[in-house]
Amino acid sequence: MSGWLDVHAHYVTPRYREECEVSGHGRPDGMPSLPGWNLEAALDVMGTSGIAAAVLSISSPGVHFGDASVGTDSAARALAAHVNDTGAALVAARPAVFGLAAVLPLPDVDGALGELTRVRTEIGVDAVALKTNYHGRYLTDPEFDSVLGELNALSMVVLLHPTSPPGWEKTALGRPRPMLEFLFDTTRCVIDLILSGAIERYPAIQWVVPHAGAVLPVVAHRVAAVAAATGMGVDVPAALGALYYDLAGLPLPVALDALLSVVDSRQLLYGSDFPFTPAPAVAALAGALAQAPALRCVDLTLASGTTAAGLFPRLAAAQ
């Protein structure tokens, strides 16, 4: 266990925390609070867990805290610029240690396109982080086509991250949404991308699915069977096999084996989910993954020829 690339690592700035709390997201997605984050703690957990580099991103609830309007769009654009600039400064200070997945202020499409242009031309990013839905609107919403089209034109790596689904007030039954709702929303989002044809329409986007594929491995063949029976004509297992998957969360003892029954091991990437997964748990889970028989021949580092190096060439060259 040495030299892994972490593609599911978050950061929390003081301003981001304050704006979350003011907007009613101090207990994001039903969790007790936003976890603390600082550079020293991040470097410490990386050293303890054998992580050579980490791609930083903002977690749920993202940066747009209200329905689309002049006020909330403007605030979301400003907050996106703040967190992206902060992340870029972290990368500039330690270019071999950190990468950045930029946040976009969706569902504000004009703001998202503007921020995507800015981060690509002014500060440089390694990926873009997208939530599975934005105020109940999934990524296949027609108004988001221009954003996906631009990401496709740029051949961007897109790190998906779940958030509370529409209707969570009834489905979560009072429990924190990361317990179940996040997994189902990831699954819903990815299946929608496949069945809608979005994966085929935007073939240059390199999608990274979180949490060992969530529920996808379990439902893939059922979805494929129903799709075939209803004339959709989509090869769901093949589409899933073309995506990438991080191992954040709890891939052991069951989820990893289920995922590898659907996709090739070369589609795997490491993820810590720090600081939403506390440092001791990150180290313990990383140690368990290092000993997992299913990963014995899987290289999760940035070494030449690995999946991580192919997706994140700047970080690979910096090692």
N, C-alpha and C positions, 0 to 999 in steps of 0.2 A: 504494500500500500504506500506508494510514493509517487508524487508528481501528477496527480489527477487534475483535470480541469473541472471546475465546479460551474455548471451552467445555470444553476438555480440558487443564486445567492442574492440576498436583498440588502438594501441600505435604507436608513431612516434619518433624514436630516431634522434638526430642531424646528425649522420652519414647516416642513411637511407634517411633523407631529402636531404642531400648533394648529395648522389649518384643518387637519383631520378632526381634532378635538372640537374646534369652533363649529365645524360643519355637522357635528353629530356623529362622527366616526371615531370617537375615542375608544370605542370597543368594536373594532372592525369585524364585521361579519359574525358578531355575537361572541367573539373571543374577549377575555377579560381586559386586555389593553394592547396597545402597540408595544412590541418589545423594544428594549433599548438597543442602540447600535453605536459603536464608535470604531475608529480605525484600529486601535490597539487590540480590541476584542476580536475583530475580524481576522487580523493577522495571527493572533494567538490560536484561534480555532483552526485556521488553515494549517499552521505548523503542527498542531497536535494531531490533526486528522490526515496529514499527508497530501494536502491540497497545494498544488504548485501555483495555480492561478484561478481566479474567480471572475465570472461575468456578472456584474452588478445590475440589479433591476429594482424597480419599485413594485411592491406587491399590491394586492387588493386593499383598499378600494380604488387604486389609481389616483388620478388627479382631477377628474371632473366629478364634482359632488352633487350636481343638480341637473334637472331637465335643461335642455338647450335653451338658452336665452342670452341676451347681450351680457348681463352681469356674470352669469356662471361661466359662459364661454371665455370671457376675458380673464376671469380668475383662474380658470383651468389652463389657459395658455401661459399665464405668468408662472403658475406653479410648475408646469411641465418644463419651462425654460430653466427655472431654478434648480429642479432636481437633476435635469440633464447636465447643466453647467457644473453642478457640484460633483456629479459622477465623472464628468470629463476631467475635472481637476484631480480627482483621485487617480484616474488613469494616467494623466500626464506626470504625476509625481512618482508613480510606480508602474510603468508601461508593461513590464514583464509579469506583474502580479495581478493587475486588474484589467478587465474589459468592461465595456458598457453596453447594455441593452437599453436604448432610449425609450422613454415613455411618450405617448402621443395623447393629446387632449380630446380624444373621441368621447362622445359622438359628434363633436364639432369638427366636421370634415375639413373645412377651410383651415381651421387652426392646426389640425393634424398634418395636412399637406405642407403648410408653412413651416411647422416645427420639424418635419422630416427633412425638408430642404435645408433648413438652418443647421441641424445637427450633422448632416452629411457634408455640407460645404464649409462650415465654420469650425466645428469641434471634432468631427469624426466619431463614428460609433462602430461597434462590432456586430450589433444586432438591434432588433426592435422588439420590445415586449408588448404584447397585446393581451387584453383580457378576453375571456370567452364570450362575454356579452357586455354591452354598454347601456345601462338603464333599460334592460330587457330587449335590446336590439342585438342580434347575433351578427357575426362577421359577414354573413351572406346577405345582410340587408343591402338592397340595391344602392342606397346612398353611400355605402362604404366601398363600392366598386372602384372608385378612383384611387382610394388609398391602397387597396390590394393591388391595383394595376401598377401603381408607382413602386410598391414593394417588390413586385415581380420584375419590373424593369431594372431595379437595382440588384436583383438576385439576393435579396436580404435573407438572413437567418431571422426567423420569427420565433421568439420564446412565448408560447401560450401560457397564460396563468388563469386559473379559475377565479370566479368571484360569485357573490350571492346571485342565484338565478331569479328571474321574475316569479313572483308568487311564493318566495321563500317563507313568508309569514305563515302560510298554511302548511307547507311541506316540511319545514325544519322542525316543527313541533316543539319550538322553544329551545332547541339545542343549537350549539355553535355550528354554523354552516360548513366550516372546514371538515367536520366529522363525516358527513355524507354528501351534502349538497354540492360541494366543490367537485367531488369525483363525478357526480352525475352531470354537472354542467360541462366539465371537460369533455365527457363522453358525448353529450348532446351536441356540443360545438363541433367536434371533429367529425362525427357522423354527418352532420349537416353540411360541413365543407365537402365531404365526399359525395353524398347523394345529390347535392345541388350542382355538382360539376365544378365547383370552385377550385378544387385541387388540380383538375385538368386545365382549367382556364388560366391558372397562374402557376405554371409548372416550375418556374425558377425560384419561387419562394421555398425556402428550406425550413419546414415546420418542425419545431421541437415540442413534443407533447409532455406535460409534466406528470409526476407521480406514477411512474411505471405504467403509463397508459390508462390510469384510472380504472374504469370498468370496461374499457374497450376490449381487452382480451376475452372477457367472459361473454360479451354480447356480439362479438364480431360475426360469428357464423349465423347467429339468429337473424341479425340485421341483413346479412347477405341472402339468406333464404327467403325472407319476406320481400326484400327488394326484387329478387328474381321472380317470385310468385306474382308480384304486382307489376311486372314489366319495366322495372327501372333500369335494368341492364348495366349495373355498376358492379365491378369486381371489388367488393369491399376488402377482403383480405389482402389483395394485391395493393390496393391504395394504402392500407395501414402499413404494409411492408416498406413503403417508400418514405415514410415519415421517420423522425428520430424521437427518442424517448429518454427523458432524464429519470434518474433513480432516487429522486427526493421522496421524502415521506417514509413509508414503511414497505419497501419492496420485499422484505423477508418477513415471514417464512413462505408466503404463498404467491404474492403478486409477481415477483420476478420470473418464477417458473411459468406462470400463466402467460406473461408477456412473451417469453421465449418460445411458447408454443404457437405464436402468431407471427413474430418478426425475427429476423436474423440478429445475432448478437452484435453485429457491426452497426446496428442502428441505436446502440445504447450510449448514453453519456451519463456522467456522474452529476448528482445534485445534492446539496446539503440542506437547503431551505433555511440556512442561518439568516437572521436570528430568530425566525419564527419557530424553528426547531432549536432548542437551547444547546449551548456548546457541549455539555457532557453527552447529550443524546447524539449530537452530530458525530462526536468521536467514537461512541459505541457503535453506531450504525455503520460508519465507515469501516471500522475494524471487522464487523460482521460481514460486510460486503467483500472485503479483501479475502476472507476465508471461504466465501461461497463457492461451491463446486461449479456452479453455472457460469461464474465469471473467471474461472481459472485461466482461460485462454483469451480473455477479453482485455484489450489495452485501452484504458480510459484516460491515458495521458496525452500530452501534446507532441509526442514523438512523431517523427516523419512517417507518413503513411497512415496514421490513425484517423479515425472519424473526427475526433476533436480538432486535429490539426487541419483537416480539410475544411471544416466549417469555420474555424477561427484562425486563419493563416497569420494574421498580425501577431497574435499571442504566441503561436508556434514559433515564429521567427524570432521573437523576443526572448525565448528561453535560453 
